[in-house]
């Protein structure tokens, strides 16, 4: 017998509270240091209710990861649909798309970064982010007649010279401003300018693009 809609809404709301609380605790203390009691407390629920929806801390982390990747897939689709028919894909728009996705997921990125150094499974999740945040890549590669070896090299460049700097910006950028004495606005403007230049340069080199600003 299906649950009444009100019960379904309550269940979804409870699960969302748990996921939000888990993300905050995992980001602050790491997966190993996080305690289920604290997650339940932050969610405003008892531990029994948490275990009703998520049978283990590992399952909770997996659910959190799946949630973010599903949302990124939806954002990717919306981004592709926002491009006009026949419109050249602008490198700057792609960079802004990547930055926006990461801006909204600072805590999640911190969790993935911490776990990737300890767990091979999460290292693979790290790599999956490329396909989630660079939605135009396979399409452009196909149009350019790019072979698989060249495409893999492009993905390598984007990951290590595009994604990695952005990851550091969003996870330890505030600490850099404290250490260096640089104000937040100057730091952001400087980083974005250099990021665009380096990102666009990498993509253009791989695709041998002739017109500045276009892919």
Residue pairs with C-beta under 8 A, 6 or more apart in sequence:
3 11
11 53
14 43
14 45
14 49
14 53
15 53
17 43
17 44
17 45
18 39
18 40
18 43
18 45
18 50
18 53
18 54
18 60
19 60
19 63
19 64
19 67
20 43
21 39
21 40
21 41
21 42
21 43
22 34
22 39
22 43
22 60
22 61
22 64
23 64
23 107
23 108
23 111
24 42
24 107
25 34
25 35
25 38
25 39
25 42
26 34
26 61
26 64
26 107
26 111
27 106
27 107
27 108
27 110
27 111
30 111
30 114
30 115
31 57
31 61
31 111
31 114
31 115
34 57
36 47
36 50
36 51
36 57
37 47
39 50
39 60
40 46
40 47
40 49
40 50
43 50
50 60
54 60
54 63
61 111
61 115
64 108
64 111
65 108
65 112
65 122
65 125
68 105
68 108
69 125
69 128
69 132
72 101
72 129
72 132
72 133
73 132
75 101
76 132
76 133
76 135
77 135
79 97
79 135
80 135
80 136
83 89
88 214
88 215
89 136
89 140
89 214
89 215
90 213
90 214
90 215
91 196
91 199
91 200
91 203
91 204
91 213
91 214
91 215
92 196
92 200
92 213
94 134
94 136
94 199
94 203
94 215
95 195
95 196
95 199
95 200
97 133
97 135
98 133
98 134
98 162
98 163
98 166
99 166
99 192
99 195
101 132
101 133
102 109
102 133
102 166
102 167
102 170
103 170
105 170
106 170
106 171
109 167
109 170
109 171
110 171
112 122
112 125
112 126
112 129
113 126
113 167
113 171
115 122
116 122
116 123
116 125
116 126
127 159
129 163
130 137
130 155
130 158
130 159
130 163
131 137
133 163
134 158
136 215
137 151
137 154
137 155
137 158
138 151
140 146
140 207
140 215
141 150
141 151
141 154
144 207
146 154
146 207
150 206
153 206
154 203
154 206
157 202
157 206
158 199
158 202
158 203
161 198
161 199
161 202
162 195
162 198
162 199
162 202
165 191
165 195
165 198
166 195
169 191
169 195
173 187
173 191
174 184
176 182
176 187
177 183
177 184
177 187
180 187
182 190
200 213
203 209
203 215
204 215
207 215
209 215
